[in-house]
């Protein structure tokens, strides 16, 4: 589920690469996704630290993608 969403975001980034104007709507979507993943990472710390680390690393990668939009 989340991997399909990530693939869709990367696909949209490839399409946006040729555009000069940033897309505020896509930036907002990516920001919300990043926030949800980050919150899930912090909540998961209490249950399973390796999973929490993975979620927080993924949220940072999403943050990089967010800045590229």
C-alpha positions as CSV (number, residue, x, y, z in Angstrom):
1,X,0.0,0.0,0.0
2,X,2.6,2.6,1.1
3,X,5.0,1.4,-1.6
4,X,2.4,2.1,-4.3
5,X,2.0,5.6,-2.9
6,X,5.8,6.1,-2.9
7,X,6.0,4.9,-6.5
8,X,3.2,7.3,-7.5
9,X,5.0,10.2,-5.9
10,X,8.3,9.3,-7.6
11,X,6.5,9.0,-10.9
12,X,4.9,12.5,-10.4
13,X,8.4,13.8,-9.6
14,X,9.7,12.5,-12.9
15,X,6.9,14.2,-14.7
16,X,7.6,17.5,-12.7
17,X,11.3,17.4,-13.5
18,X,10.6,19.1,-16.8
19,X,8.4,21.8,-15.3
20,X,9.7,25.1,-14.0
21,X,6.9,25.8,-11.5
22,X,6.8,23.9,-8.2
23,X,3.5,22.1,-7.4
24,X,2.2,23.2,-4.0
25,X,-0.6,20.6,-4.0
26,X,1.9,17.8,-4.4
27,X,4.3,19.4,-1.9
28,X,1.4,19.4,0.6
29,X,0.5,15.8,0.0
30,X,4.1,14.7,0.4
31,X,4.4,16.8,3.6
32,X,1.3,15.1,5.1
33,X,2.6,11.6,4.2
34,X,6.0,12.5,5.8
35,X,4.2,13.7,9.0
36,X,2.1,10.5,9.2
37,X,5.1,8.3,8.7
38,X,7.1,10.3,11.3
39,X,4.4,10.1,13.9
40,X,4.0,6.4,13.3
41,X,7.8,6.1,13.8
42,X,7.7,7.8,17.1
43,X,4.7,5.9,18.3
44,X,6.4,2.6,17.3
45,X,9.4,3.3,19.4
46,X,7.5,2.0,22.4
47,X,6.8,-1.3,20.7
48,X,9.7,-2.2,18.4
49,X,12.7,0.0,18.0
50,X,14.0,-1.4,14.7
51,X,10.7,-0.7,13.0
52,X,10.6,2.8,14.5
53,X,14.1,3.4,13.1
54,X,13.0,2.2,9.7
55,X,9.9,4.5,9.7
56,X,11.9,7.5,10.8
57,X,14.5,6.8,8.0
58,X,11.7,6.5,5.5
59,X,10.2,9.8,6.7
60,X,13.6,11.5,6.2
61,X,13.7,10.1,2.6
62,X,10.2,11.4,2.0
63,X,11.4,14.8,3.3
64,X,14.1,14.8,0.7
65,X,11.5,14.1,-2.0
66,X,9.4,16.8,-0.5
67,X,12.1,19.4,-1.1
68,X,12.6,18.3,-4.7
69,X,9.0,19.1,-5.5
